Amino acid sequence: MQQRQLGPFSVSAIGLGCMNICHAYGAPVSEQQAERVLLAALDAGVTHFDTAALYGFGASETLVGKVLSPYRSRFTLASKCGMTGVDVNGDGKLVRVIDGRPATLKATCEAALQRLRTDVIDLYYLHRWDKQVPIEDSVGALADLVREGKIRSIGLSEVSAATLRRAHAVHPIAALQTEYSLWTRNPEIAVLDACRELGVAFVAFSPVGRGFLTSTPPDVSALDPKDIRRAMPRFAPANYARNLELLPAYNALAQQAGCTPAQLAIAWLLHKAPHILPIPGTTSVEHLHEDLAAAELKLGDDVMAALETLITPQTVHGDRYNAQANSEVDTEVF
């Protein structure tokens, strides 16, 4: 597979997002199935695995550590802190909490090292900027972890160009991770250019629009009660019905390009700029290989232009997050 730079690391152009092996889209798959996907990715040449303390409240890190630690020298490991599960009521029930205080970030890292069965995490992101804590303080704590040899580089997630610049002034930022796909174009406002200017890799999560830009877009009426898409406005029935109207023309473009809809979405990202690295997630080995094949696609200028005319901020209906989630991110909006 072609390689791209992720901070100081040369990695596969397409990485594997490890959220949905145990989190977010309803009941997780079995541990055995998750193991099959992780090992198949490694065997296929994936050298960039992305997880977080939040995912499954530690379950994803634990599984990645259990399955992949014997092959630790073969891949770049990314994880995240600053948003975790906390027993706030003392009843044993964990809830998601954003906490960017230095002591919390350092404690989260120590726990992650244990779960991941490693001495060092290659790329460690601040999963969300806690707006009650100056970004300089949170990044300063991560810089301490670099000096202590517990992490090798620092990343940010879901922040604006202005916040990236503030953080980069404290310690070089290796990567910025934010949702980016044909139907979520917000990074094009400012942060993609800021990354290019500063030499920061841009890691695109949800590159196939949380399943929308695939051969089998989700049936929103059948989503699991715990599926996070239920709370996302663009998956609300009225908005989603309008969004589905985009797919016949989109699927025709995939056919024209000689690929599947998911491959077209990922290839579009790879063609946008050399500092963009998509990290699709999947629980299917078949879909994994489908996604990875996108790295070999060559899209013509006519297809690129047609895609960007068809799916735009104006033609997509509904925000990507609800009001609560939008208040927790620091990204530019159209």
N, C-alpha and C positions, 0 to 999 in steps of 0.2 A: 504494500500500500504506500502511496505517496506520503511524505513526511511534512510536517509543519512545526514551527517553533512555538513552544508553550513556555514563555520566559526563557530560562536557560536550557530547557529540555527540547530535544527533537523527538516528536511523537507522531503516531499515526494521524493522518489528516482527520479521520473520524474516530472519536473516542466512544466510550460506553458510559452513559448516565445510569447510575445504580440506584435511583430513587424507587422506581416502580417494581423492583424485585420484592419489596416488602412494604410499600407505602403508597398512598395517594389515590390510586385508582381502584378502590374496593379491596376485596379480600386478596391477600398476597398469594403468590404461587407457592408450591411446596419448596422446601429447602433444596430438594433434589433437582427440581426444575431450574431453580435459580443457579445452582452449581453448574448445571449443563450449559446455561447461557454464558456464565462467566468464563468457563474453560473454553467454550467454543470461540468466544471473542479473542481470548489469548492465542489460541491456535490459529486464528484467522489473521493475526498480525496486529491486533489492537494493542497499543502500548500506552493508553491513557484511560484510566478508570477514575470516575468521579463519584464520590459519595458525600455523606454529611452526617453529623451527629443527630440532626433532626430526623432523618429518614428512618421511620420505624422506631424512633426514640432510641437509636443506637443499634437497632437490628441490622441495618444495612452495613454499617461498619463492621459489626461482628461477623456477618456472613462473608463479606469481602476478605476480611482477615483470615478466616478459617479456610476459605477456598484458595485464595491467591497467595498467601504468605510463603508457601514453598517456592514460588516463582518470583519472589520480590525483586530480583535483579533485572527482570525482563520488562518492567513497565514503570510508568510514572504514576504515582498515587496522589490523588487530590481529595481533600476533604474540607469540611467547613465547621466553623464555630459561630457563636453569637446568636443562634436561634436553636433552642433545644427543648426537650420535654422536662418539665419541672413539676414536682409534687407540691403545688402551691397551697393546698388545703390540708395537707397531712393525712389524706385518706388513701394514699397509694395510687391515685389516678393522676397520670401525667398530662399536662396541658402545654401547649406551645408557648414559649416565652422568648422574647427578644431581649437580650442582655449583653451589652457590649463593654461592660466594666472589665478592666484588665485582669483582675483576679478570677473572674468567671471564665474569661477566654483561656487563661492559662490552665485552669482546672479542667475545662472541656478538652483541651489538647492532651493533657495527661491521661484522661480516660480514653480518648480516641486512640492513643498509641497502644494502650492495652488491648482495646477491641480489635484494632487492625493488626496486632501481632507484629509490630515493626518498631524500630528505634527512631525512625525519622519519617515525617510526612513530606513529600516533595513539594506540594503546593497546598497551602492552607488559606482558605478564604474566610473573610468576614461575611457570613451568610446574609445578614442584614445589618445596615448601619442603625444602631440604637441612637436615635436622635436626642436622647437624654445624656449622651456621652459624646464629647468632641471626637470627631473622627481621628484627630491626631493622637488622642489617648488610646483608642482601640488599636490603631496601627502601631503605635509605640509598643504596646504589649506584644503584638505579633513580631515586631522587630527584636524584642528581647528573646523570643522563642527561636528566632533565626540565630542569634548570637549564642544561644545555649545549645544549638545543634539539634533541636527537636523538630524544626521544620526547615526546609531549604529555601522557600520563596513564599511571597504573600500575594493573595488575590482578594478582590472585592466582588460583591454580587449585588445587582440591582441598585447601582448608584449612578448619579448624574456625572457629566463631564467635569463640572465644578468640584464635586466631592472627590472624584478621581485625582484631580490636580492637587487638592489639599493633601490627600493621602500620599501621593507620590513625592511630595516635598519632604515628608517625614522619612520614608523608606521606599526604594524602588518597588513599584507594583508590577508583578509578572503577568497577571491576567485579570481580566474583568469578565464576569459571567452574568449574562442577562438573557431573558427570553428574546429570541429573534427567529423569525420565520417570515414567509410571505404574508401571513396574516397578522403579524406583530412586528411592525416596522419602526417602532420608537427609537431603536439605537441609531437609525439613520439621521435623527435630528442633530445629534452632537457627539455622542459618546464613541461612535466608530472612528470619527476623525480624531478625537482626542487620543484614543488608543494608538492609532497609526502615528500620530505626532510624538507620543511619549515612548513608543516601542513596546506597547503593552499588547499581549495577545487578547483576542476577543473570543470567548467561549460561548457558543450559542446553545442554550438549553431549549427544549421543546421545539426542535427544528421542523417537526411535522405537525405543528399546531395541536399538540395533545391528542393526536390521532385523527384530526380532521382532514389533513392532506394525505390520506392513504386510500388504499382500495376499499377499506371497510371503515368509513367514518362512524363514530359511535352513534348508537341509537339512544338519544338522551332520555327517552321514556323508560329505558331499561337499565340505566346506570345504577350501580350499587348505592345504597343509602350513604355509604361513607366515601363515595367518589368525590374528590375535590372539585370536579367540573360542575357538580350540581350548584355550586356557589358562584360560578363564573358567568357574568352576564351574557357573554356571546354564546353560551350553551343553553341559555334560557329558551324555552320553546319558540317564542315569537321571533327572537333574533336568530336562532339556529335555523329555522325554516328559511329565512332570507339568505343566510350564509350558504345553505345547501344549494341554492340556485347558482352559486359560483362553480360548482363542481363539474357539471357537464363540459363546460369550456376548458376547465383545468385538466380534466381527464383526457380531453382531446389533444391538448398540448403534450401531455405525457406520452400519448400514443405517437404523436408526431416525432417526439424525441427518442422513441424506441425504448421507453423505460416505464417503470411503475410510478404512480403518483407520489409515493414516499421517496423514491429515488430522485424524482424531479425536484422535490422540495429541498432535499439535502444537497443535490448538485447545484441548485441555484445559490445556496449559501457559499459553497466552495468557490463558485465563480465570482462572487461579489468582491472578495478581497483575499489576499494571501494570508492575512493575519487572523482570519476567522476559522474557528475550529468547532464544528457541530458535535454535540454529544447526545445523539438519540438514545433513548432507553427502550428496552423491550423485554418481555418475558418469554419470547419465542425464538428458538434457534433459527427457524426459517426466516423470520422477519429480520433477525440480526444479519444474516448473510445478504438479504435483500438490501438493507440499509448500507452495508459496507460496500456493495457493488457500485454505489453512487459515486465513489471516489474515482471510478474509471470513466465516467460519462463526460462527454464534451458537448456543451450546449452552445448553439449558435446565437449570434446577436439577435436574430429574429425571435427566437424562443424566449430569450431573456427579456426582450422588450415587451413581448406579448404577455408574459407572466406579470410584469410590473404594471402593466396597464389593466389587467384583469383583476388582480387582487391588490387593493390599496387601502389605506386608512379610511377612505371614503366609501369603499364598497363592502367593507367588513362591518357587520352590525354587532354592537355590544362591546363594552370594555373587556379587557383581558382579566381584570380582577374586579371584585366588588369594592365598595367604598372602604370597608375595613382594611382589606389587603392593600388597596391603593395607598392608604395612609401610612403603611409600613414600609413602602419602597421610596426610593429617591430618584426615580428615573424621569427623564423628560417625557412629556406627552404632547400629542398633536392637538 
